[in-house]
Amino acid sequence: MRWISHLPAASLFLLLLPCFPGQNGGENEQSTDIISVSEGDSISITCSGSENTLGMYLRTSIREVNVFFFSKTSSSFINDAFTNRIEYSKEGRNLRITLRNLQESDSNIYLCTNYVSSNGSHKKLNGKTTILVVKGKNSGVVEQSPLYVNPQQGQSVSITCAWRSSDEGIYLLKTHVQPERVLYVSSQNNSTIFPAFANRLEYSKEEKKIVITLHNLWKNDSDIYVCAGVLKNSSSLSVNSNGTMMLVKEMVQVYCGNNSWGIYGLIIVVAFLFSALVCCALYRVDVKKYCQKKTPNAVYEDMSYSSRRSTLVRTNTYSMDK
């Protein structure tokens, strides 16, 4: 799949839809381009031709309508809805078609078809499919919640899609980082769960609401998820204007390998030795304080006269007579 955008990445929702039922049948079905723009913007679609191409069609797949026809031998045709809004140029075997001043009602699945000559007969061959979503200010026929979720890896998230009228099918799509289909549920409640969420998706549908639960999320599931539907009596694709932004948080894991355990052990030993050193220092100070030889008391008592009177005074035998 190729990602084509005509707006800054932060303002775009990229939309990927499966082939609308009934649009296949060509012998050379090609890739699908996904284009998401705002009203008033322009986009270009390139249809590939061949040596045997007699003409090229650009037509819609929802309520099939011929938008533009280019012929090698006769005049070209432009649908009234695109009068003054289509320009084209021939580039070798390819035809480049530019749609200008896009409106929300232009949202559709566009298909390039070659009109070729084969073995004396004429044949139509389907080519590249282009999914065009034009976001208008009043978009929101399909309502969706929540707007933002931030689960951790391994957790589950539920997304609710609701629509205002009967539908022919509802899709849940990853539309930004890695565009891909997640789920399709038809009006008869037949469903297709696509490989990205095989064995990780459950849903329940009731009247005009569907609740989709995504399990065991992982980092690569981070994306913008959009509910989109094909409504009955509608000639265009209906999508939610906001979608659900999901950012899966990666769990922080502490790795305790051999090197880590060695570092932890060294820290413990150093802490133990430091504690022992501090205790030893304190012990030595304490012992030195209380166990060292005490200095004789230098305080003398002044005896009273009465006490000295009964005291035997002895002559210092070592003194010398003068």
C-alpha positions as CSV (number, residue, x, y, z in Angstrom):
1,M,0.0,0.0,0.0
2,R,1.1,3.5,-0.7
3,W,0.4,6.5,1.5
4,I,-0.5,9.7,-0.3
5,S,-1.3,12.8,1.6
6,H,-1.9,16.4,0.6
7,L,-1.9,17.9,4.1
8,P,0.6,18.0,7.0
9,A,0.8,14.6,8.6
10,A,-0.6,15.8,11.9
11,S,-3.9,16.9,10.3
12,L,-4.5,13.7,8.3
13,F,-6.4,10.5,8.8
14,L,-5.3,7.9,6.4
15,L,-8.1,5.5,5.4
16,L,-7.8,2.0,4.1
17,L,-10.9,0.1,3.1
18,P,-11.3,-3.4,1.6
19,C,-12.7,-3.6,-1.9
20,F,-16.4,-2.7,-1.8
21,P,-18.5,-5.8,-2.6
22,G,-19.0,-6.0,-6.3
23,Q,-16.1,-3.8,-7.4
24,N,-13.7,-6.7,-8.2
25,G,-14.0,-8.7,-11.3
26,G,-11.2,-7.1,-13.3
27,E,-8.4,-9.3,-14.5
28,N,-5.6,-6.9,-13.5
29,E,-6.7,-5.5,-10.1
30,Q,-3.9,-3.2,-8.9
31,S,-2.9,-1.5,-5.7
32,T,-5.0,0.8,-3.5
33,D,-4.1,4.4,-2.8
34,I,-5.5,6.0,0.3
35,I,-6.1,9.8,0.3
36,S,-7.5,11.8,3.1
37,V,-8.0,15.6,2.7
38,S,-10.1,18.5,3.9
39,E,-12.9,20.2,1.9
40,G,-11.5,22.6,-0.8
41,D,-8.3,20.6,-1.4
42,S,-7.3,18.9,-4.6
43,I,-5.9,15.4,-5.3
44,S,-4.5,13.6,-8.4
45,I,-5.3,10.0,-9.4
46,T,-3.1,8.3,-12.0
47,C,-4.7,5.5,-14.1
48,S,-2.3,3.1,-15.9
49,G,-3.0,2.2,-19.5
50,S,-1.5,-0.3,-22.1
51,E,-0.9,-0.5,-25.8
52,N,-4.4,-1.9,-26.4
53,T,-6.2,0.8,-24.3
54,L,-9.0,2.5,-26.3
55,G,-10.2,4.6,-23.4
56,M,-10.0,5.0,-19.6
57,Y,-12.7,5.5,-17.0
58,L,-12.6,6.9,-13.5
59,R,-15.7,5.8,-11.8
60,T,-17.1,5.4,-8.2
61,S,-17.7,2.0,-6.7
62,I,-20.4,3.1,-4.3
63,R,-23.6,3.6,-6.4
64,E,-21.5,3.2,-9.5
65,V,-21.1,6.5,-11.4
66,N,-18.8,7.4,-14.3
67,V,-16.9,10.5,-13.1
68,F,-14.6,10.9,-16.1
69,F,-14.0,9.1,-19.5
70,F,-11.0,9.7,-21.7
71,S,-11.1,8.3,-25.3
72,K,-8.3,8.1,-27.9
73,T,-10.8,8.3,-30.7
74,S,-13.6,10.5,-29.5
75,S,-14.3,13.3,-27.1
76,S,-13.9,12.9,-23.3
77,F,-16.8,12.9,-20.8
78,I,-16.9,14.7,-17.4
79,N,-19.7,14.1,-14.9
80,D,-21.9,17.1,-14.2
81,A,-21.0,16.9,-10.5
82,F,-17.4,17.6,-11.4
83,T,-17.8,20.2,-14.1
84,N,-15.0,22.8,-13.9
85,R,-13.4,20.6,-11.2
86,I,-11.5,18.1,-13.3
87,E,-8.2,18.5,-15.1
88,Y,-6.3,15.7,-16.9
89,S,-3.1,15.1,-18.8
90,K,-1.8,12.1,-20.7
91,E,1.6,10.9,-19.5
92,G,2.8,8.2,-21.8
93,R,0.4,5.3,-21.4
94,N,-0.9,6.7,-18.1
95,L,-3.7,9.2,-17.5
96,R,-3.3,11.7,-14.6
97,I,-6.7,13.1,-13.4
98,T,-6.9,16.0,-10.9
99,L,-10.0,16.6,-8.8
100,R,-10.2,20.1,-7.5
101,N,-12.2,21.9,-4.8
102,L,-13.3,18.6,-3.2
103,Q,-16.5,18.4,-1.2
104,E,-17.5,16.0,1.6
105,S,-19.9,14.4,-0.8
106,D,-16.9,13.4,-3.0
107,S,-15.8,10.8,-0.4
108,N,-16.0,7.5,-2.2
109,I,-14.1,4.5,-3.6
110,Y,-12.7,5.4,-7.0
111,L,-11.8,2.8,-9.6
112,C,-9.7,3.2,-12.7
113,T,-11.0,1.0,-15.6
114,N,-9.3,0.4,-18.9
115,Y,-11.4,-0.1,-22.0
116,V,-9.2,-2.3,-24.2
117,S,-9.2,-4.2,-27.5
118,S,-8.5,-7.9,-27.1
119,N,-8.8,-10.6,-29.9
120,G,-11.1,-8.4,-31.9
121,S,-13.5,-7.6,-29.0
122,H,-13.7,-4.9,-26.4
123,K,-13.1,-5.6,-22.8
124,K,-13.1,-3.7,-19.5
125,L,-10.2,-4.3,-17.0
126,N,-10.2,-2.9,-13.5
127,G,-7.1,-1.1,-12.4
128,K,-6.0,0.8,-9.3
129,T,-8.5,1.6,-6.6
130,T,-8.3,5.0,-4.7
131,I,-10.1,5.5,-1.4
132,L,-10.9,9.2,-1.0
133,V,-12.1,10.6,2.3
134,V,-12.9,14.3,2.4
135,K,-13.3,15.6,5.9
136,G,-15.9,18.3,6.2
137,K,-16.7,20.6,9.1
138,N,-19.9,18.7,9.7
139,S,-18.6,15.2,9.4
140,G,-19.8,12.8,11.9
141,V,-22.6,10.7,10.5
142,V,-20.8,7.9,12.2
143,E,-20.2,8.6,15.8
144,Q,-17.3,7.1,17.7
145,S,-15.9,6.9,21.2
146,P,-13.6,7.3,23.0
147,L,-11.5,10.0,21.4
148,Y,-8.3,8.9,23.1
149,V,-7.0,5.8,25.0
150,N,-3.6,5.1,26.5
151,P,-3.5,1.4,27.6
152,Q,-0.4,-0.5,28.6
153,Q,0.9,-3.5,26.6
154,G,-1.3,-6.6,27.2
155,Q,-4.4,-4.6,28.2
156,S,-7.7,-4.4,26.3
157,V,-9.6,-1.4,24.8
158,S,-13.2,-1.0,23.6
159,I,-14.2,1.3,20.7
160,T,-17.9,2.1,20.1
161,C,-19.2,3.0,16.6
162,A,-22.7,4.3,16.2
163,W,-24.6,5.6,13.1
164,R,-27.7,7.6,12.5
165,S,-29.3,5.6,9.7
166,S,-29.3,2.1,8.3
167,D,-26.0,0.8,7.1
168,E,-24.9,-1.8,4.6
169,G,-21.6,-2.4,6.4
170,I,-19.4,-1.0,9.0
171,Y,-15.6,-1.0,9.2
172,L,-13.0,-0.4,11.8
173,L,-9.7,0.7,10.3
174,K,-6.2,1.7,11.3
175,T,-5.6,4.8,9.2
176,H,-2.4,6.6,10.1
177,V,0.8,4.9,11.1
178,Q,0.2,1.6,9.4
179,P,-3.1,1.7,7.4
180,E,-4.9,-1.6,7.5
181,R,-8.3,-3.2,7.9
182,V,-9.2,-4.4,11.4
183,L,-12.9,-5.5,11.2
184,Y,-15.8,-5.5,8.7
185,V,-19.3,-6.3,9.8
186,S,-22.1,-6.4,7.3
187,S,-25.8,-5.5,7.9
188,Q,-26.5,-9.2,8.1
189,N,-23.9,-9.4,11.0
190,N,-21.5,-11.4,8.9
191,S,-18.0,-10.4,10.0
192,T,-14.4,-10.5,8.8
193,I,-11.5,-10.1,11.3
194,F,-8.4,-9.2,9.4
195,P,-4.9,-10.7,10.3
196,A,-3.7,-7.7,12.3
197,F,-6.1,-8.7,15.1
198,A,-6.7,-12.4,14.5
199,N,-7.7,-14.0,17.8
200,R,-7.5,-10.6,19.5
201,L,-10.9,-9.1,18.7
202,E,-14.4,-9.4,19.9
203,Y,-17.5,-7.4,19.0
204,S,-21.1,-7.1,19.8
205,K,-23.7,-5.4,17.5
206,E,-27.1,-4.1,18.5
207,E,-29.2,-2.1,16.1
208,K,-27.2,1.0,15.2
209,K,-24.3,0.5,17.5
210,I,-21.3,-1.8,17.6
211,V,-18.8,-2.3,20.4
212,I,-15.4,-3.6,19.4
213,T,-12.9,-4.8,22.0
214,L,-9.3,-5.2,21.0
215,H,-7.3,-7.5,23.3
216,N,-3.7,-8.1,24.2
217,L,-2.5,-4.8,22.7
218,W,1.1,-4.2,21.9
219,K,3.2,-1.2,20.9
220,N,2.7,-1.6,17.1
221,D,-1.1,-1.3,17.7
222,S,-0.6,2.4,18.4
223,D,-2.5,4.3,15.6
224,I,-5.7,6.2,14.8
225,Y,-8.7,3.9,14.5
226,V,-11.7,5.1,12.4
227,C,-15.2,3.8,12.1
228,A,-16.4,4.0,8.5
229,G,-19.6,2.8,6.9
230,V,-21.6,2.6,3.6
231,L,-25.0,3.8,4.4
232,K,-28.2,2.8,2.6
233,N,-29.5,5.4,0.1
234,S,-26.2,7.1,0.2
235,S,-23.8,7.6,-2.7
236,S,-20.8,8.3,-0.6
237,L,-18.6,6.9,2.1
238,S,-19.4,8.0,5.7
239,V,-16.6,8.2,8.2
240,N,-16.1,9.5,11.6
241,S,-14.3,12.9,11.5
242,N,-12.1,12.3,14.6
243,G,-11.6,8.6,15.2
244,T,-9.9,7.1,18.3
245,M,-6.3,7.8,18.9
246,M,-4.6,4.9,20.7
247,L,-1.2,5.1,22.2
248,V,0.0,1.8,23.7
249,K,2.5,2.3,26.6
250,E,5.4,-0.1,26.6
251,M,5.8,-1.7,30.0
252,V,9.1,-0.9,31.7
253,Q,11.0,-4.1,32.4
254,V,14.0,-4.3,34.8
255,Y,16.6,-6.7,33.4
256,C,18.5,-8.5,36.2
257,G,21.3,-10.2,34.3
258,N,24.6,-11.4,35.8
259,N,26.2,-8.0,35.4
260,S,23.3,-6.3,37.2
261,W,23.5,-8.8,40.1
262,G,27.2,-8.2,40.3
263,I,26.7,-4.4,40.5
264,Y,24.0,-4.8,43.2
265,G,26.3,-7.1,45.2
266,L,29.1,-4.7,45.0
267,I,26.9,-1.8,46.2
268,I,25.7,-3.9,49.1
269,V,29.3,-4.9,50.1
270,V,30.5,-1.2,49.9
271,A,27.5,-0.1,52.0
272,F,28.2,-2.8,54.6
273,L,31.9,-1.9,54.8
274,F,31.1,1.8,55.1
275,S,28.6,1.0,57.9
276,A,31.2,-1.2,59.7
277,L,33.8,1.6,59.4
278,V,31.5,4.2,60.9
279,C,30.6,1.9,63.8
280,C,34.2,1.1,64.4
281,A,35.1,4.8,64.4
282,L,32.3,5.6,66.9
283,Y,33.3,2.6,69.1
284,R,37.0,3.7,69.3
285,V,36.0,7.3,70.2
286,D,33.7,6.0,72.9
287,V,36.4,3.6,74.3
288,K,39.0,6.2,74.2
289,K,36.8,8.6,76.0
290,Y,35.9,6.3,78.9
291,C,38.8,4.0,79.2
292,Q,41.8,6.4,79.1
293,K,43.7,7.0,82.4
294,K,42.0,9.7,84.4
295,T,44.0,12.8,85.4
296,P,44.1,13.3,89.3
297,N,41.6,15.8,90.6
298,A,43.4,19.2,90.8
299,V,40.8,20.7,93.1
300,Y,42.1,21.4,96.7
301,E,40.0,21.8,99.7
302,D,40.7,24.7,101.9
303,M,40.6,23.3,105.5
304,S,39.2,25.5,108.2
305,Y,41.3,26.8,111.0
306,S,39.8,24.4,113.6
307,S,40.6,21.5,111.4
308,R,44.2,22.5,110.9
309,R,44.6,23.0,114.6
310,S,44.5,19.3,115.3
311,T,46.6,18.4,112.4
312,L,50.0,17.1,113.0
313,V,52.4,19.2,111.1
314,R,55.5,17.4,110.1
315,T,58.7,18.9,109.1
316,N,59.9,18.1,105.7
317,T,62.8,15.9,106.3
318,Y,64.2,16.8,102.9
319,S,64.2,20.5,103.5
320,M,67.5,22.1,104.3
321,D,68.0,24.3,107.4
322,K,68.9,27.8,106.7
